[in-house]
């Protein structure tokens, strides 16, 4: 795998994992009893999205998935070309 190919695979995987991690632990203003609904916002707006934590989790999960994919490709543990051709 080339460096550009690795960056592309990592980026696509990162985006997919991000969309899986984003809804974790989200509470809306309506669901949170301790928070008043801010004027000018929708009731479904998240109270504390914790986006930096989610970015960190996404990066760690993606790094692990990429490491597994890269190692199977680099050490010929799985022949992906044979899977595609059949």
N, C-alpha and C positions, 0 to 999 in steps of 0.2 A: 504494500500500500504506500502510495506517495504521501508526502506531507500535505499537499492540497487535498487529496482524497480523504486523509485523516481529519483535516479541519472540516471538510464538508460533512462527513459522517458524524463527527462530534457535534457540530452545530445543529444538524437536523435532529439528532437524538436529544440534545439539550432542550430544544423547543418542544418536542413531544413530551418529555419528562416534566417540563415546566407546566404545561397545561394539565398534567395529571396531579401535580403538587399544589397548584394554586388554590383549589377549593378546601384544602386541609385546614380545619380550625377556624373557618371564617364565620363570624357572627354578624348579622345585620343590626342596624340601629333599632329595628323593631323587635328583634329577638333579645337584645341585651337590655335587661331590666334596669341596670345602673346608669344607663346613658340616655340623655334626652336627645330627641331628634333635632339635629342642627337645622336651623332655618335655611331654606334654599337648597337642601339636599333631599334626595330620594330616601324613603324609609329603608330601602333594601341596600343602601350603601354600607360597606363594611366598617366596623368600629375600629379594629386594629388589624390591618391586613398583614403586617409582619413580612413585608416583601423581601427585605434583605435576608432574613432567615430562610425564606423559600428559595431564593436564588442560591444560597449556600447549599441547601439540601439538594437542589436540582443539579448543581455542579458536582457534588460528591456522588450522587447516584449515576449521573452520566459518565463520570470518570470510571466508575466500577464497570458499567456496561461496556464502555469503549475498551477498557483493558481486557475484558473477556473476549470481545469480538476481535481485537487486534491480536491477542495471543493465539486464538484458534486459527486465525488467518496466517500469522507469521510462522507458526510451528506446524502447519498443515494438520491440525487436529480434526478439522472438518473441511472437506473438499467442497467449497461453495460453488465452484464452476460445474462440478458434476451434478449438484442439486439443481442448478439452473437449467442445464442441458437436458435433463431427464423429464 
